[in-house]
Amino acid sequence: MKNRFDRNLRVGYGFSLLIVITIGLVCFLTLQQLLRSNQAVSHSGQVMQKLEKVLSVMKDAETGQRGYLITGRANFLEPYNGAYNEALNLTGELETLTADNPQQQINIASVRNILHQRMDVLQKLIDKKQRAQAILPDDLDAGKLAMDALRQAVAKAEATEQLLLDAQAARLRHYTTIVPVFITLAALIALAI
C-alpha cells in the first residue's frame, strides 16, 4: 500500500512538474511573440511617422515657394531650401526601414520619384519668377497635380503599413487570448493531480 502511494505521489509530482515546465515554456514563447509584435508595431509607427514627415517637409517647401512667388522676397525660400534633401533623406530612411518588405520598397520608390517631379515643378516656378516671367495657372496646376500624386503615394504606403500593423495586432490579440486560458487550464490540471 505504501509503495503504491509513493508511486502515485511520484507520478503526480512528475505530472505537476511537467505541467509547470510546459507553462513556463509557453509563457516564454508567448513573451517572445509579444516582444516581436511590440517591435513590429513600433516599426510600423516609425514608418508611418516618416511618411507623414515627408509630406510635411514638402508642404513647407511649397509654402516657401508660394510666399516667394507672391512677394518676390528671397527670405520666403528658407523652408524651400534644404527641403528636397531632407525629403530624400527621409525616403532613404524609409527604404532602410522597409528593406524586408518588397511592396513597401515599390511604394517608397514611387514616393521618391514623385518627390523629384514635385521639386522640379517648384524649382521651375522659382526660376520663372527670378527671370520675371509670368506664372500661368497651368504652371500652378502642374504643381497641384504633383502634390496630389505625392499625397496618394504616401497614402498607399501608409495603407500597406496599416495592413501589416493590423496583422500584428491580430497576432497579439491571439496570444493574449490563448495564454491566460492555457495557464488557467494547466493550473487546474496540476491541482487535480
PALUMTOR-892004 format. One line per field, with one value per atom (N, C-alpha, C, O): x, y, z; atom name. Coordinates in steps of 0.05 Angstrom, whole numbers, plus 5000, padded with zeros to 4 digits. Layout:
residues N
east: (X; ...)
north: (Y; ...)
up: (Z; ...)
atom: (CA; ...)
end
This chain:
residues 193
east: (5016; 5000; 5017; 5012; 5039; 5056; 5071; 5075; 5079; 5093; 5075; 5083; 5050; 5031; 5027; 5025; 5024; 5021; 5045; 5042; 5069; 5094; 5095; 5102; 5088; 5088; 5068; 5075; 5044; 5024; 5033; 5028; 5046; 5056; 5077; 5078; 5095; 5117; 5105; 5114; 5086; 5074; 5059; 5061; 5045; 5031; 5050; 5046; 5072; 5092; 5105; 5110; 5110; 5122; 5104; 5113; 5078; 5059; 5058; 5057; 5057; 5056; 5081; 5079; 5104; 5129; 5128; 5137; 5118; 5116; 5098; 5104; 5076; 5057; 5070; 5067; 5085; 5098; 5119; 5121; 5134; 5154; 5140; 5149; 5118; 5103; 5092; 5094; 5081; 5071; 5094; 5091; 5116; 5140; 5149; 5155; 5149; 5157; 5137; 5145; 5111; 5091; 5092; 5090; 5096; 5099; 5123; 5122; 5146; 5170; 5165; 5172; 5154; 5149; 5129; 5132; 5109; 5089; 5101; 5095; 5117; 5131; 5148; 5149; 5162; 5179; 5161; 5169; 5138; 5120; 5109; 5107; 5102; 5092; 5114; 5107; 5139; 5160; 5164; 5168; 5163; 5166; 5143; 5147; 5119; 5095; 5098; 5091; 5107; 5111; 5132; 5128; 5154; 5174; 5162; 5168; 5146; 5134; 5115; 5114; 5100; 5082; 5098; 5091; 5119; 5137; 5149; 5151; 5158; 5169; 5149; 5156; 5125; 5104; 5098; 5094; 5099; 5095; 5117; 5112; 5142; 5164; 5160; 5165; 5152; 5149; 5127; 5131; 5105; 5082; 5090; 5083; 5105; 5114; 5133; 5130; 5151; 5169; 5154; 5161; 5134; 5118; 5103; 5103; 5092; 5079; 5099; 5093; 5123; 5144; 5152; 5157; 5152; 5158; 5137; 5144; 5112; 5091; 5094; 5090; 5100; 5103; 5126; 5123; 5148; 5171; 5164; 5171; 5149; 5142; 5121; 5121; 5104; 5085; 5100; 5093; 5121; 5137; 5151; 5152; 5162; 5175; 5155; 5162; 5131; 5111; 5102; 5098; 5100; 5092; 5114; 5107; 5139; 5161; 5161; 5165; 5158; 5157; 5134; 5137; 5111; 5088; 5092; 5085; 5103; 5109; 5129; 5125; 5148; 5167; 5154; 5159; 5137; 5123; 5105; 5102; 5092; 5074; 5089; 5082; 5110; 5124; 5150; 5158; 5163; 5188; 5211; 5234; 5205; 5226; 5239; 5226; 5266; 5281; 5279; 5282; 5273; 5271; 5248; 5249; 5229; 5207; 5217; 5203; 5240; 5250; 5265; 5273; 5267; 5281; 5269; 5285; 5242; 5232; 5237; 5240; 5238; 5243; 5271; 5276; 5290; 5319; 5323; 5317; 5334; 5340; 5317; 5321; 5293; 5270; 5274; 5267; 5285; 5289; 5308; 5302; 5331; 5350; 5338; 5343; 5323; 5311; 5291; 5290; 5275; 5255; 5269; 5260; 5291; 5306; 5319; 5319; 5329; 5340; 5318; 5323; 5294; 5272; 5265; 5260; 5264; 5257; 5280; 5274; 5305; 5326; 5323; 5327; 5315; 5309; 5286; 5286; 5266; 5243; 5251; 5241; 5269; 5278; 5293; 5290; 5308; 5322; 5302; 5305; 5283; 5263; 5246; 5238; 5241; 5223; 5238; 5226; 5264; 5280; 5270; 5275; 5255; 5245; 5218; 5206; 5208; 5181; 5182; 5183; 5180; 5182; 5160; 5166; 5136; 5114; 5120; 5116; 5130; 5137; 5160; 5162; 5179; 5201; 5191; 5201; 5171; 5159; 5145; 5147; 5130; 5116; 5135; 5130; 5157; 5176; 5190; 5196; 5196; 5208; 5189; 5198; 5164; 5144; 5143; 5142; 5145; 5145; 5170; 5169; 5193; 5218; 5216; 5224; 5205; 5202; 5184; 5189; 5162; 5144; 5156; 5151; 5173; 5188; 5205; 5206; 5219; 5235; 5218; 5225; 5195; 5177; 5167; 5167; 5159; 5148; 5169; 5163; 5193; 5214; 5222; 5228; 5221; 5226; 5205; 5212; 5180; 5158; 5163; 5160; 5169; 5174; 5197; 5195; 5219; 5243; 5237; 5247; 5222; 5216; 5201; 5206; 5182; 5167; 5184; 5181; 5202; 5221; 5239; 5243; 5248; 5265; 5250; 5261; 5225; 5208; 5205; 5208; 5201; 5198; 5224; 5223; 5246; 5272; 5278; 5292; 5268; 5271; 5249; 5248; 5232; 5210; 5190; 5178; 5187; 5168; 5141; 5140; 5120; 5093; 5089; 5096; 5077; 5069; 5040; 5022; 5035; 5009; 4994; 5006; 4967; 4952; 4959; 4958; 4967; 4975; 5000; 5004; 5018; 5042; 5034; 5046; 5015; 5006; 4991; 4993; 4976; 4962; 4981; 4976; 5003; 5023; 5034; 5038; 5038; 5047; 5026; 5033; 5001; 4980; 4978; 4974; 4980; 4978; 5001; 4997; 5025; 5048; 5044; 5051; 5034; 5030; 5007; 5009; 4986; 4965; 4976; 4969; 4994; 5006; 5023; 5023; 5037; 5054; 5036; 5042; 5014; 4995; 4985; 4983; 4978; 4967; 4988; 4982; 5013; 5035; 5040; 5044; 5040; 5044; 5021; 5025; 4996; 4973; 4974; 4966; 4983; 4986; 5006; 5001; 5029; 5050; 5039; 5044; 5024; 5012; 4991; 4990; 4976; 4956; 4969; 4960; 4991; 5006; 5016; 5015; 5027; 5038; 5015; 5019; 4992; 4969; 4961; 4953; 4962; 4955; 4974; 4966; 5000; 5020; 5014; 5016; 5007; 5001; 4976; 4976; 4956; 4932; 4938; 4927; 4955; 4962; 4977; 4972; 4995; 5010; 4991; 4994; 4972; 4953; 4935; 4929; 4928; 4912; 4928; 4917; 4953; 4970; 4974; 4973; 4977; 4980; 4954; 4956; 4931; 4906; 4903; 4893; 4912; 4910; 4926; 4915; 4950; 4967; 4956; 4957; 4947; 4937; 4911; 4903; 4897; 4872; 4878; 4866; 4896; 4901; 4917; 4911; 4937; 4955; 4941; 4945; 4924; 4911; 4893; 4892; 4880; 4864; 4881; 4875; 4904; 4922; 4934; 4935; 4942; 4954; 4933; 4939; 4909; 4888; 4881; 4879; 4879; 4873; 4896; 4891; 4920; 4944; 4945; 4951; 4939; 4939; 4917; 4921; 4894; 4872; 4880; 4874; 4892; 4901; 4922; 4922; 4941; 4962; 4949; 4958; 4929; 4916; 4901; 4901; 4889; 4874; 4893; 4886; 4916; 4936; 4945; 4962)
north: (4976; 5000; 5025; 5044; 5024; 5047; 5051; 5074; 5029; 5031; 5043; 5060; 5035; 5045; 5075; 5091; 5083; 5111; 5128; 5149; 5117; 5131; 5134; 5155; 5111; 5112; 5133; 5148; 5133; 5153; 5182; 5200; 5185; 5211; 5220; 5243; 5202; 5209; 5215; 5234; 5199; 5204; 5230; 5246; 5236; 5262; 5285; 5305; 5281; 5302; 5306; 5329; 5284; 5285; 5300; 5317; 5293; 5307; 5337; 5354; 5342; 5371; 5386; 5408; 5373; 5385; 5389; 5410; 5369; 5371; 5394; 5409; 5397; 5419; 5446; 5465; 5448; 5474; 5480; 5503; 5461; 5465; 5474; 5492; 5460; 5467; 5496; 5511; 5503; 5530; 5551; 5571; 5544; 5562; 5565; 5587; 5543; 5544; 5560; 5577; 5555; 5570; 5600; 5617; 5606; 5635; 5647; 5670; 5633; 5644; 5649; 5670; 5629; 5632; 5654; 5670; 5656; 5677; 5705; 5724; 5707; 5732; 5740; 5763; 5721; 5727; 5737; 5757; 5725; 5734; 5761; 5778; 5766; 5792; 5814; 5836; 5808; 5827; 5832; 5855; 5811; 5814; 5831; 5848; 5825; 5841; 5870; 5888; 5874; 5902; 5916; 5940; 5903; 5915; 5921; 5942; 5903; 5907; 5931; 5946; 5933; 5956; 5982; 6002; 5982; 6005; 6012; 6035; 5991; 5995; 6007; 6026; 5997; 6009; 6038; 6054; 6044; 6072; 6090; 6112; 6080; 6095; 6101; 6123; 6080; 6083; 6103; 6121; 6101; 6120; 6148; 6168; 6151; 6178; 6190; 6214; 6175; 6186; 6192; 6212; 6176; 6183; 6210; 6226; 6214; 6239; 6262; 6285; 6257; 6278; 6286; 6309; 6266; 6273; 6292; 6312; 6287; 6305; 6333; 6353; 6333; 6358; 6375; 6399; 6362; 6376; 6388; 6410; 6372; 6382; 6404; 6423; 6403; 6426; 6451; 6473; 6448; 6471; 6483; 6507; 6465; 6474; 6489; 6510; 6478; 6491; 6518; 6537; 6519; 6545; 6566; 6589; 6558; 6577; 6586; 6610; 6568; 6575; 6594; 6613; 6588; 6605; 6633; 6653; 6635; 6661; 6677; 6701; 6663; 6676; 6685; 6707; 6668; 6675; 6699; 6716; 6701; 6724; 6750; 6771; 6748; 6772; 6778; 6801; 6758; 6762; 6764; 6769; 6761; 6763; 6736; 6716; 6736; 6711; 6698; 6673; 6713; 6701; 6681; 6664; 6683; 6663; 6636; 6616; 6634; 6609; 6592; 6570; 6603; 6588; 6560; 6541; 6557; 6530; 6512; 6488; 6525; 6511; 6500; 6477; 6517; 6509; 6486; 6488; 6465; 6442; 6422; 6399; 6430; 6412; 6387; 6365; 6391; 6368; 6348; 6324; 6357; 6339; 6325; 6302; 6340; 6328; 6307; 6285; 6312; 6293; 6268; 6245; 6272; 6249; 6233; 6208; 6246; 6232; 6215; 6193; 6227; 6212; 6188; 6166; 6191; 6167; 6147; 6123; 6156; 6136; 6121; 6096; 6134; 6121; 6102; 6080; 6110; 6092; 6067; 6046; 6071; 6047; 6028; 6004; 6039; 6022; 6008; 5984; 6023; 6011; 5990; 5971; 5993; 5974; 5954; 5943; 5951; 5933; 5905; 5891; 5896; 5869; 5866; 5844; 5888; 5887; 5897; 5921; 5879; 5887; 5906; 5924; 5903; 5921; 5949; 5969; 5952; 5978; 5990; 6015; 5974; 5984; 5997; 6018; 5985; 5996; 6022; 6042; 6022; 6047; 6070; 6092; 6064; 6085; 6095; 6119; 6077; 6086; 6104; 6124; 6099; 6116; 6143; 6164; 6144; 6169; 6185; 6209; 6172; 6185; 6197; 6220; 6182; 6192; 6216; 6236; 6215; 6238; 6262; 6285; 6257; 6279; 6294; 6318; 6278; 6290; 6308; 6331; 6297; 6313; 6338; 6359; 6335; 6358; 6380; 6403; 6372; 6392; 6405; 6429; 6390; 6402; 6424; 6445; 6418; 6438; 6462; 6485; 6458; 6481; 6498; 6522; 6485; 6499; 6514; 6537; 6503; 6516; 6542; 6562; 6541; 6565; 6587; 6610; 6578; 6597; 6609; 6634; 6593; 6603; 6623; 6643; 6617; 6635; 6662; 6683; 6661; 6686; 6702; 6726; 6688; 6702; 6714; 6734; 6703; 6714; 6734; 6744; 6739; 6758; 6749; 6766; 6723; 6712; 6708; 6705; 6709; 6706; 6677; 6658; 6674; 6648; 6644; 6659; 6623; 6618; 6598; 6583; 6599; 6579; 6550; 6533; 6545; 6518; 6510; 6486; 6529; 6523; 6515; 6496; 6529; 6523; 6496; 6481; 6491; 6465; 6442; 6421; 6445; 6423; 6418; 6394; 6439; 6435; 6422; 6404; 6429; 6416; 6386; 6370; 6380; 6352; 6336; 6313; 6347; 6333; 6329; 6308; 6349; 6346; 6326; 6311; 6326; 6306; 6278; 6259; 6275; 6249; 6240; 6217; 6259; 6253; 6244; 6224; 6258; 6250; 6222; 6206; 6216; 6189; 6168; 6146; 6173; 6154; 6149; 6126; 6170; 6167; 6152; 6135; 6159; 6145; 6115; 6098; 6108; 6079; 6065; 6043; 6078; 6067; 6064; 6044; 6084; 6083; 6060; 6046; 6057; 6035; 6008; 5990; 6005; 5979; 5975; 5952; 5995; 5993; 5987; 5973; 5999; 5994; 5965; 5954; 5953; 5925; 5908; 5889; 5914; 5900; 5904; 5885; 5928; 5935; 5919; 5909; 5918; 5903; 5873; 5861; 5862; 5834; 5829; 5809; 5847; 5844; 5847; 5832; 5865; 5868; 5844; 5836; 5831; 5807; 5784; 5769; 5782; 5761; 5766; 5748; 5791; 5799; 5791; 5780; 5798; 5791; 5760; 5751; 5746; 5716; 5705; 5689; 5714; 5705; 5714; 5698; 5738; 5748; 5734; 5735; 5723; 5708; 5680; 5669; 5666; 5638; 5633; 5614; 5649; 5643; 5643; 5624; 5662; 5660; 5635; 5623; 5628; 5603; 5579; 5561; 5578; 5555; 5553; 5532; 5576; 5576; 5567; 5552; 5578; 5570; 5540; 5527; 5530; 5502; 5485; 5465; 5492; 5477; 5478; 5457; 5500; 5503; 5485; 5472; 5484; 5466; 5437; 5421; 5430; 5402; 5395; 5373; 5414; 5409; 5406; 5389; 5422; 5420; 5393; 5381; 5385; 5360; 5336; 5317; 5337; 5316; 5316; 5299)
up: (5000; 5000; 5000; 4986; 5017; 5019; 4992; 4984; 4979; 4954; 4932; 4916; 4933; 4914; 4918; 4899; 4943; 4950; 4941; 4929; 4946; 4938; 4908; 4897; 4894; 4864; 4854; 4836; 4865; 4856; 4862; 4846; 4885; 4892; 4873; 4865; 4866; 4847; 4819; 4806; 4811; 4784; 4784; 4765; 4806; 4808; 4808; 4795; 4824; 4825; 4797; 4789; 4784; 4757; 4737; 4722; 4738; 4720; 4727; 4709; 4753; 4761; 4751; 4742; 4754; 4745; 4715; 4705; 4701; 4671; 4663; 4645; 4678; 4672; 4678; 4662; 4700; 4706; 4685; 4677; 4676; 4655; 4629; 4615; 4623; 4599; 4601; 4581; 4623; 4627; 4624; 4611; 4636; 4634; 4605; 4596; 4590; 4562; 4545; 4529; 4550; 4535; 4542; 4524; 4567; 4575; 4562; 4553; 4561; 4549; 4519; 4509; 4505; 4476; 4471; 4452; 4487; 4484; 4489; 4474; 4509; 4515; 4491; 4484; 4480; 4456; 4433; 4420; 4429; 4408; 4414; 4396; 4439; 4447; 4442; 4433; 4449; 4444; 4414; 4406; 4398; 4369; 4358; 4341; 4368; 4359; 4367; 4351; 4391; 4400; 4383; 4376; 4376; 4359; 4331; 4320; 4321; 4295; 4295; 4276; 4317; 4319; 4321; 4308; 4336; 4338; 4310; 4303; 4296; 4270; 4251; 4236; 4251; 4233; 4241; 4223; 4266; 4275; 4264; 4256; 4264; 4254; 4224; 4214; 4209; 4180; 4175; 4158; 4189; 4184; 4192; 4178; 4213; 4222; 4201; 4195; 4190; 4169; 4143; 4130; 4136; 4113; 4117; 4098; 4140; 4146; 4146; 4137; 4155; 4155; 4127; 4121; 4108; 4080; 4070; 4057; 4075; 4067; 4079; 4066; 4105; 4119; 4107; 4104; 4102; 4090; 4063; 4057; 4047; 4021; 4023; 4006; 4042; 4047; 4054; 4045; 4071; 4078; 4054; 4050; 4037; 4012; 3995; 3983; 3992; 3976; 3987; 3972; 4013; 4026; 4022; 4016; 4025; 4020; 3991; 3985; 3973; 3944; 3938; 3923; 3949; 3944; 3955; 3942; 3979; 3990; 3972; 3969; 3962; 3944; 3918; 3908; 3907; 3882; 3886; 3868; 3909; 3914; 3920; 3909; 3936; 3945; 3930; 3928; 3919; 3907; 3926; 3919; 3952; 3973; 3978; 3984; 3976; 3979; 4006; 4009; 4027; 4054; 4056; 4074; 4038; 4038; 4029; 4034; 4016; 4006; 4027; 4022; 4052; 4073; 4077; 4079; 4079; 4083; 4058; 4060; 4035; 4010; 4009; 4001; 4016; 4015; 4035; 4058; 4025; 4042; 4044; 4053; 4036; 4038; 4021; 4029; 3997; 3979; 3991; 3991; 4002; 4014; 4039; 4043; 4054; 4078; 4070; 4082; 4049; 4039; 4028; 4032; 4014; 4003; 4026; 4024; 4046; 4070; 4083; 4091; 4086; 4098; 4081; 4092; 4054; 4038; 4039; 4037; 4043; 4047; 4072; 4073; 4094; 4119; 4116; 4127; 4101; 4096; 4080; 4086; 4061; 4046; 4064; 4062; 4083; 4102; 4121; 4126; 4131; 4150; 4137; 4150; 4111; 4097; 4079; 4061; 4084; 4067; 4066; 4046; 4086; 4087; 4073; 4074; 4062; 4050; 4021; 4016; 4002; 3974; 3965; 3949; 3975; 3967; 3977; 3962; 4001; 4012; 3997; 3993; 3988; 3972; 3946; 3938; 3934; 3910; 3917; 3902; 3939; 3947; 3953; 3945; 3966; 3973; 3948; 3946; 3929; 3904; 3889; 3877; 3890; 3878; 3891; 3878; 3918; 3933; 3925; 3920; 3922; 3915; 3887; 3882; 3868; 3840; 3839; 3825; 3854; 3855; 3868; 3860; 3888; 3901; 3880; 3879; 3864; 3842; 3825; 3819; 3816; 3799; 3813; 3801; 3838; 3853; 3856; 3853; 3863; 3867; 3840; 3839; 3818; 3792; 3786; 3776; 3792; 3787; 3804; 3794; 3829; 3847; 3837; 3837; 3830; 3821; 3795; 3791; 3776; 3751; 3756; 3743; 3774; 3781; 3794; 3788; 3811; 3824; 3802; 3802; 3784; 3762; 3745; 3737; 3739; 3723; 3738; 3725; 3764; 3779; 3779; 3776; 3781; 3781; 3753; 3752; 3732; 3705; 3698; 3676; 3718; 3714; 3693; 3679; 3690; 3671; 3685; 3710; 3670; 3681; 3690; 3677; 3714; 3724; 3716; 3724; 3700; 3690; 3707; 3723; 3706; 3721; 3715; 3732; 3690; 3683; 3699; 3706; 3703; 3719; 3747; 3758; 3759; 3786; 3787; 3806; 3765; 3764; 3764; 3776; 3750; 3749; 3777; 3784; 3792; 3820; 3837; 3854; 3833; 3849; 3842; 3860; 3816; 3808; 3820; 3829; 3820; 3832; 3862; 3872; 3876; 3905; 3910; 3929; 3894; 3897; 3893; 3907; 3873; 3868; 3891; 3899; 3903; 3927; 3950; 3964; 3954; 3976; 3971; 3990; 3947; 3940; 3945; 3955; 3936; 3940; 3970; 3978; 3985; 4014; 4027; 4044; 4018; 4029; 4023; 4039; 3999; 3991; 4009; 4019; 4014; 4031; 4060; 4073; 4069; 4096; 4098; 4118; 4077; 4077; 4078; 4092; 4063; 4064; 4092; 4102; 4104; 4131; 4151; 4171; 4147; 4165; 4164; 4184; 4140; 4138; 4155; 4168; 4153; 4170; 4199; 4215; 4207; 4234; 4244; 4266; 4227; 4234; 4238; 4257; 4221; 4223; 4249; 4263; 4256; 4282; 4305; 4325; 4304; 4326; 4329; 4351; 4307; 4308; 4321; 4337; 4313; 4325; 4355; 4371; 4363; 4391; 4406; 4428; 4395; 4408; 4411; 4431; 4391; 4391; 4415; 4430; 4418; 4440; 4467; 4487; 4469; 4495; 4503; 4526; 4483; 4489; 4497; 4516; 4483; 4488; 4513; 4528; 4519; 4541; 4568; 4583; 4575; 4601; 4604; 4625; 4582; 4583; 4587; 4603; 4573; 4575; 4604; 4615; 4614; 4641; 4662; 4681; 4660; 4679; 4677; 4697; 4652; 4649; 4660; 4674; 4654; 4664; 4695; 4708; 4707; 4736; 4748; 4769; 4736; 4746; 4744; 4762; 4722; 4719; 4740; 4752; 4744; 4764; 4792; 4807; 4798; 4824; 4826; 4847; 4804; 4805; 4809; 4823; 4798; 4801; 4830; 4838)
atom: (N; CA; C; O; N; CA; C; O; N; CA; C; O; N; CA; C; O; N; CA; C; O; N; CA; C; O; N; CA; C; O; N; CA; C; O; N; CA; C; O; N; CA; C; O; N; CA; C; O; N; CA; C; O; N; CA; C; O; N; CA; C; O; N; CA; C; O; N; CA; C; O; N; CA; C; O; N; CA; C; O; N; CA; C; O; N; CA; C; O; N; CA; C; O; N; CA; C; O; N; CA; C; O; N; CA; C; O; N; CA; C; O; N; CA; C; O; N; CA; C; O; N; CA; C; O; N; CA; C; O; N; CA; C; O; N; CA; C; O; N; CA; C; O; N; CA; C; O; N; CA; C; O; N; CA; C; O; N; CA; C; O; N; CA; C; O; N; CA; C; O; N; CA; C; O; N; CA; C; O; N; CA; C; O; N; CA; C; O; N; CA; C; O; N; CA; C; O; N; CA; C; O; N; CA; C; O; N; CA; C; O; N; CA; C; O; N; CA; C; O; N; CA; C; O; N; CA; C; O; N; CA; C; O; N; CA; C; O; N; CA; C; O; N; CA; C; O; N; CA; C; O; N; CA; C; O; N; CA; C; O; N; CA; C; O; N; CA; C; O; N; CA; C; O; N; CA; C; O; N; CA; C; O; N; CA; C; O; N; CA; C; O; N; CA; C; O; N; CA; C; O; N; CA; C; O; N; CA; C; O; N; CA; C; O; N; CA; C; O; N; CA; C; O; N; CA; C; O; N; CA; C; O; N; CA; C; O; N; CA; C; O; N; CA; C; O; N; CA; C; O; N; CA; C; O; N; CA; C; O; N; CA; C; O; N; CA; C; O; N; CA; C; O; N; CA; C; O; N; CA; C; O; N; CA; C; O; N; CA; C; O; N; CA; C; O; N; CA; C; O; N; CA; C; O; N; CA; C; O; N; CA; C; O; N; CA; C; O; N; CA; C; O; N; CA; C; O; N; CA; C; O; N; CA; C; O; N; CA; C; O; N; CA; C; O; N; CA; C; O; N; CA; C; O; N; CA; C; O; N; CA; C; O; N; CA; C; O; N; CA; C; O; N; CA; C; O; N; CA; C; O; N; CA; C; O; N; CA; C; O; N; CA; C; O; N; CA; C; O; N; CA; C; O; N; CA; C; O; N; CA; C; O; N; CA; C; O; N; CA; C; O; N; CA; C; O; N; CA; C; O; N; CA; C; O; N; CA; C; O; N; CA; C; O; N; CA; C; O; N; CA; C; O; N; CA; C; O; N; CA; C; O; N; CA; C; O; N; CA; C; O; N; CA; C; O; N; CA; C; O; N; CA; C; O; N; CA; C; O; N; CA; C; O; N; CA; C; O; N; CA; C; O; N; CA; C; O; N; CA; C; O; N; CA; C; O; N; CA; C; O; N; CA; C; O; N; CA; C; O; N; CA; C; O; N; CA; C; O; N; CA; C; O; N; CA; C; O; N; CA; C; O; N; CA; C; O; N; CA; C; O; N; CA; C; O; N; CA; C; O; N; CA; C; O; N; CA; C; O; N; CA; C; O; N; CA; C; O; N; CA; C; O; N; CA; C; O; N; CA; C; O; N; CA; C; O; N; CA; C; O; N; CA; C; O; N; CA; C; O; N; CA; C; O; N; CA; C; O; N; CA; C; O; N; CA; C; O; N; CA; C; O; N; CA; C; O; N; CA; C; O; N; CA; C; O; N; CA; C; O; N; CA; C; O; N; CA; C; O; N; CA; C; O; N; CA; C; O; N; CA; C; O; N; CA; C; O; N; CA; C; O; N; CA; C; O; N; CA; C; O; N; CA; C; O; N; CA; C; O; N; CA; C; O; N; CA; C; O; N; CA; C; O; N; CA; C; O; N; CA; C; O; N; CA; C; O; N; CA; C; O; N; CA; C; O; N; CA; C; O; N; CA; C; O; N; CA; C; O; N; CA; C; O; N; CA; C; O)
end
